Amino acid sequence: MMATIKAEFRKLITVRTTYGLILLGLAINGLFSFLASYKGAATSLMDPHFIAGNVSTGMSMSAFAAGIIAVLLLANEYRHNTIMYTLTASNSRSKVLAAKILVTLLFAVVFTAFMTAASFLITKIGLHFNHHALMAQTIPYAELWWRILFFGCGYALIGLLFVTLMRNQIISIIGLFVIPATVEGVLSLLLKHNSIYLPFSALGETLSPPSNGEITAARAALVFLIYMVVGWIVAWTLFVKRDAN
């Protein structure tokens, strides 16, 4: 099993696209964090949760990079037809998929921690450059960290889930953008306040405190986990049973 995990880790860190997407996510996160603090309105600077909100929003804007990297971890093997070598090198397809999930989660934790720290630092820099004076900040570190890490890991797992189900790089990446913005957007018109129980909406609710008080971050996380459990049962079964091609 350790050999399989090491092999998957090498696949992740030896692809130049991984580093390109990390830099892209950092650029988007950093640009938002800097502008939101540098151009911050006087009313927003009086918010005791300004920094926590800035960091959370910055993470939500860069999480797509982790999702795409997770897609590529498996999609590149289908694209270049090397998936058969990966499956042949292991005595169990389940071990291969478990290794990919574990590596994805470990990467997502490091990626999320790095983006969060960068957003916090850049926010401070933006405030300093424009000589803004913030009111005393209330930052619930334990709660903020679990919500941000859950969101980052959740988004990465969705990316890996999509490509495991569809085995197509382009469709999986498009799904990461189209489903939350379009499909869930349309469904929200039909479901109204119940739209918070849709998968991407529930994941988003874990990152930001609910404005309507209808669902807590912990409950939203549970809803999302239910989707993940069902989705991965289907994906795991298909990965083990289907032909490698």
VENTACOR-V225905 format. One line per field, one symbol per residue. burial: 1 if it has 16 or more other C-alpha atoms within 10 Angstrom, else 0. Layout:
burial: ???
This chain:
burial: 00011011101100000100110011001111110111010000100011111111111101111111111111111100001001100000101111111111101110111011011101111110000101000000000110111111111111111111101110011011000100010001000000111111111111110000001110011011101100010011001000000
